[in-house]
Amino acid sequence: MSEIILETKGLTKYFSNKAALEKFDLQIPRGCICGFVGRNGAGKTTAIKLMLGLLKPTAGSSAILDCDSMSLTPKIRRRVGYVTEGHRLFRWMTIAGLESFQKPFFDNQWDDKFFSEMIDYFELSKKQKIKHLSNGQWAQVSLALALAPHPELLIMDDPTLGLDPAIRRQFLQGMIRLIMQQGRTVLFSSHILSDVERVSNQIVVIDKGRLRAHCSIERFRESIKKVKFSFADKVPTDIDIEGLVNCRIIGNELELILVETPQEKIAQWAASEDAENYEIVPMNLEDQFIEFTEPKKRGKLFQWENN
Amino acid sequence: MRFLALFKKELREAVPWLILAVLFLLAIGWLIIHTKAYDQRQWYYGSISNGKVIDSYMIFRTDIMLEPAVLMFFTSIGLGLLVGIRHFWVPDFTRTWQFLIHRSATRSLILSAKLTAGATAMFCLSIAWLLLAGYARVSERVIIPPESGIVGMGIFYSYLGFIVYLGIALCALTAARWYTTRMFGLFFVFIMFMIILSQTNFTFVFCLSVFFLAVLIIQIYEKFLQKEF
């Protein structure tokens, strides 16, 4: 079994009486590129801040590189890159100023050449002031700063938020440069499922502060199905089928969102409910994610879900 | 190296306010000194001459640096307030705390760099005060040079400015609501000023302010280590 680089156990965070994260259990093995997805307010940023020891958990624990998040030593932090949400940098500094500010914290780990290459790659000048850069350029500088010390683990909080498609692609290419280095682990939260699909090999789905799924992208893609049933007259309303996540009635058609429901069970159910026919509607990852997290009628819990 | 990097960054953030405060102190202080020096000359050349008898109350003159000292008091409080806000509040608004905290440095080191930069800013203000006092001492326009006691008072005021800086820091680091204990830092500083400014024994005042300083620093240290970013 590969080494676990990031682990949370029953991680819970309450703000006043409101749960932002509840019993969040996650294990990220070394070398994994993990897309962390969830709707707005699902608890992604809270989870990341808890993992990095920036927030104190109400219950549970989290560890990075075998060190408890609440007592991360400077040595451990040096091995963990972090790209903050919104790429908040010191606006009055130039890129060169930021570089010389960051460098002393990494000793020999800081790669001058790599940083300069990244800045050139993003077509930036080190003389530029941060306050004069666009959102996309902030993201690029953030990424270059996080990658230059070649961190073992890179955690990014919605790094592509607000970037146009071209800049986003360039950003992802930059990320892939890190991924190409062996043994690097990346956890990045995003709303953009196509980005997640492009670069990650694992997906973590969080919804209302709870972990809903953690598996490979392929498994996620295969497991979530939209099945459209046609009925001659009355559409059944009392639906009992394994893996039901959501259902929708459109005229005399019934759309079911099913998770890990075997093909034969679908056929059996269609026969038992006198459906005229049924078809599996192809969905992209984004559709699957939306259907999976849509707050509607739910059947039994998904196999990967926490109770 | 890490401390130096942090210190430089914090000092650079304080520099615009420091320049503003120094220029304000020097410009207004210079004007006051010149006005007072003119008064002194008027009095000296108009009232004092060989064999002339004058009333004793006319001999009493206030120190030329007394009014600049009042100016120094308010300037240092203003600077402490502004630098405190820049160091501990602005990162909340600009959301740069996370970027600052997640680095291979302990929170104590980050805090000590901030506090040292704050203290350095106040020290620089006291240098400006000394320059002003030095000018009053060497200027030929000034008939009665300032006393060293009042010059020392100005330096002490810059120390009080640092206390205000710490008060603001404590307010900013406290997670409580504004209308509850979050204002404790400033309230504490206010009470401290009331006590200090009502005393006349400088040694007592100094000991008292060191005690208040220690209380504030311990509180700030605790809050900073516990703070959620």
Interface residues (C-beta under 8 A of the other chain):
Chain A: K49 L52 L54 L55 K56 P74 K75 R77 R78 V80 Y82 T84 E85 G86 R88 L89 F90 R91 W92 M93 S100 F101 Q102 K103 P104 F105 F106
Chain B: M1 R2 L4 A5 K8 K9 R12 E13 T94 R95 T96 Q98 F99 I101 H102 R103 S104 A105 T106 Q226 E228 F229
